[in-house]
Amino acid sequence: MKRKVEIFTAGCPVCEPVVQMVKDLTCDSCDVTVYNMAEMCDDKSCLAKAKAYGVVRMPAVAVDGKLLNCCQNNAITKEELISAGIGQN
């Protein structure tokens, strides 16, 4: 079963390195979706997802429907992404 990775970004210079780091870490077992909140999705589902996950700052990453702990208070790190299963078959 594929791991669902969702990235919430503002499309800014601070967010883009995190998006790239996640993409660099992902493997065939990861299904990655990037939500650029500055552009907003057509049906507003990205806003509903961000609210449901409790996203209050960006960038933010959710794995299998759960916002990573690092996205709530700290910077997103490679170690946190790996411990969430990103890049592991």
C-alpha positions as CSV (number, residue, x, y, z in Angstrom):
1,M,0.0,0.0,0.0
2,K,1.3,3.4,-0.9
3,R,2.2,5.9,1.7
4,K,0.3,9.2,1.2
5,V,2.4,12.3,1.6
6,E,0.8,15.7,1.4
7,I,2.8,18.9,1.4
8,F,1.1,22.2,2.2
9,T,3.1,25.2,0.8
10,A,2.7,28.9,0.3
11,G,4.9,28.6,-2.9
12,C,7.6,30.8,-1.2
13,P,11.4,30.5,-1.0
14,V,11.1,29.1,2.5
15,C,8.7,26.4,1.4
16,E,10.4,25.2,-1.8
17,P,13.5,23.6,-0.2
18,V,11.1,21.5,2.0
19,V,9.1,20.4,-1.1
20,Q,12.3,19.4,-2.8
21,M,13.6,17.6,0.3
22,V,10.4,15.5,0.5
23,K,10.5,14.8,-3.2
24,D,14.2,13.7,-3.0
25,L,13.4,11.4,-0.1
26,T,10.3,9.7,-1.6
27,C,10.4,6.2,-3.1
28,D,8.0,4.1,-5.1
29,S,5.9,3.5,-2.0
30,C,5.1,7.2,-1.6
31,D,2.3,9.1,-3.4
32,V,3.1,12.8,-3.0
33,T,0.6,15.6,-3.4
34,V,1.7,19.3,-3.2
35,Y,-1.0,21.8,-2.2
36,N,0.1,25.4,-3.0
37,M,-2.2,27.3,-0.7
38,A,-1.2,30.6,-2.4
39,E,-2.8,29.4,-5.6
40,M,-5.6,27.5,-3.9
41,C,-7.1,24.5,-5.5
42,D,-10.2,24.8,-7.7
43,D,-12.6,22.9,-5.4
44,K,-11.1,24.3,-2.1
45,S,-10.4,20.7,-0.9
46,C,-6.9,21.7,0.0
47,L,-8.1,24.4,2.4
48,A,-10.4,21.8,4.0
49,K,-7.6,19.3,4.3
50,A,-5.3,21.9,5.9
51,K,-7.9,22.8,8.5
52,A,-8.7,19.1,9.2
53,Y,-5.0,18.4,9.8
54,G,-4.5,21.5,11.9
55,V,-2.0,23.2,9.6
56,V,-1.3,26.7,11.1
57,R,2.0,27.3,9.4
58,M,3.7,26.4,6.2
59,P,5.4,24.5,4.9
60,A,3.7,21.5,6.5
61,V,3.8,17.8,5.7
62,A,1.2,15.1,6.5
63,V,1.9,11.4,6.1
64,D,-1.1,9.0,5.8
65,G,-3.5,11.6,7.1
66,K,-1.5,12.8,10.1
67,L,0.4,16.1,10.4
68,L,4.0,15.5,11.4
69,N,4.9,16.7,14.8
70,C,7.7,18.9,13.4
71,C,5.1,20.8,11.5
72,Q,3.3,21.9,14.6
73,N,6.2,23.6,16.5
74,N,9.6,23.2,14.8
75,A,11.3,23.2,11.4
76,I,10.9,20.2,9.2
77,T,13.9,18.1,9.2
78,K,15.1,15.2,7.0
79,E,15.3,13.0,10.1
80,E,11.6,13.7,10.9
81,L,10.5,12.9,7.4
82,I,12.5,9.6,7.4
83,S,11.1,8.6,10.8
84,A,7.6,9.2,9.4
85,G,8.4,6.6,6.8
86,I,9.1,8.8,3.8
87,G,11.5,7.0,1.4
88,Q,11.1,3.6,3.0
89,N,9.6,0.8,0.9
